[in-house]
Amino acid sequence: MKILFIHQNFPGQYKHLAPLLAKQGHECVALTLKVKEATTWNGIKVLPYSLPNRGGQNVHRWLIDLDTKVTRGEACYHAAVKLREAGFTPDLILAHPGWGESLFLRDVWPKARIGLYCELYHQTDYPHMNFDPEFPVKDIGTDVLRMRMKNLNNHLHFGMADAGVSPTRFQADTFPAAFRKRITVSHDGINTIQACPDQEVVAKFKGVPDLTRDNEVITFVNRNLEPYRGYHIFMRALPRLLKERPNARVLIVGGDEVSYGAAAPKGKTWKQIFIDEVRGQIPDADWERVHFLGRIPYDAFLKLLQVSRVHVYLTYPFVLSWSLMEAMSCEAAIVASDTAPVREVITHGETGRLVDFFDKESLVDEVCALLDDQDQRAALGAAARQKMQAEYDLNSICLPRQMDWINSVMEA
């Protein structure tokens, strides 16, 4: 079978699935903006395409998002036409539609089966919108209209797709009922063999003393440090947390950019805004135990999780982070926000502890309680790993489920 992958940052969510399909003997090709020259990765021929240079246009602000997606869709269309002219006709197209690349592929290959990675449909009711009162929508009426326009890309894909796949029920359930019926819930998978506990781990980070399981380590991980992932709540919990845990080291992973939600005020970063807010409440000696690691390599990230005594994860009602599930797979004791996507994997008192997203005092209480209770940490961590192995393991659960989904797409 000939399979075409479409992802602006390939492999993205196809990191494990694409190599498996290539290994099985399928002819796999990917179109992506990530590379500048054609290359081969794990048996997949990866081909670049580029975006045209465009001047500024007088476009309504609600259409800017769609305009960028159509631009990418057109560029990908031209690359697909060249691929067709070179003799490649896919039987199956697997695409992440979030950036618009796949908008016009049905026009290039009318008979191909198309399966979409359905990450999120933008909802306009609470708690999807206006969840955090600190950052309210300025005009809820017009913002509902803006989000409706932002969903145009999703709707344009619904008609061309044969089926969809979502990693969690929460994400799948954001989609309209008519298309939701065509979405299979199947997580991308957690490599529980790689993400595993290691009692002998030694974690080394620049500017931080070597850390082992004997150290009291609290961890917090975001792709980027921003309100959508509760960075502001965690930072506001730090003064009391550091005071109550004089031997703890707090390791914070994440970049200075914005992955989700609004950007910080011009010239500022969310990271620095909330450092500035709490720094005056924290003595210098305590602040020396807070370490901002930025973005770190994956092997260092796993050591971070393996050495963690308590891992804190906070999120708006949004896409669930792999980092939480990898922490669970490493047997970390989790304190997380009591929000819908988190409740899909964390049951309070069984696989972790849940707190109200906004309640920094309860957050500190739960973290401290776990730090004082080795047996409870061990029990929660073991149950968390067991859940990952039983329901989200990459090789035994998720890849077979994804293969079943692909077979259903081809047979539909």
C-alpha angles and dihedrals in degrees: 000000000000114000129188121199121203118194128136089218100033130221090026108136090358092066093118103020098055096054090047092054091047090049089053089060102261117141103244127191129174130200114204146153091222098085130051097202134035113270142161123243122183091334095314121117105228115202127189130222128181138217121245122248108256131184123222116288133204095244127155108256091240089059098050091089093051091044092058091047093050089049090055092042091054092048091050090046091058091048089050092051090054089049091051091049089052088059103262115135113171122217089200133026118198110192141172100216097192096105097038099248094129097050096108105028093105086063090057098043110021094177099048119111111238126207119185130208100229105204102163145340111209112245122200102202129085129308092023090056126035092010093143113053090198090068104035124179106259095222113014092189097057093036090060087055092047092052090049088056091047089058091059089093090057092048093049088056097047094074095049098045125091094197145342139220128208127189096223138025090239091059094043092049092058089071122091114270095247093059095030087072088066095050122097117201109229124146120226088241140249118242096227091180091060096034098055140129119275117188091190097051121138114196117203122192130166111266093010127100114246108278131211136169087277091069125084101241127175116191135198123181133190131157084230126006104248143130095262087070096041097254091144092053093049093049091051089053092054101082094058094035093055091045093052095042105046092171098046126109118207116211117194122191124193147092132259097244132086123260098170138013128010125343120248118262112290114287094014139090128218087233094061096037092063095038087057091048096056105025094090090057093055123075116231092248091056094044089058087067092060113088125189105201099180112207115341135192117270095250090053089047091056091050088051090056093043092054094044118112093188125014118199120208124179129173143162114241092288144105111334115242123239087220092070092052093045089052089052090049089054089055094248117164104243132212107185142165118274093238128135101257091048093050088062090072105016122065111188111252093007111062098005144327123281127207134179107274093235099041105098092171093057088046091057091044093054095044092050092046091055094045087056095047114063093174092054091047090052093047095048092045094050092048091048092053091045089055092051091049094046099043111014107030110140101222104031101036118012105040092047089048091050090049089052088051092051090050090051091050091053093046098044 
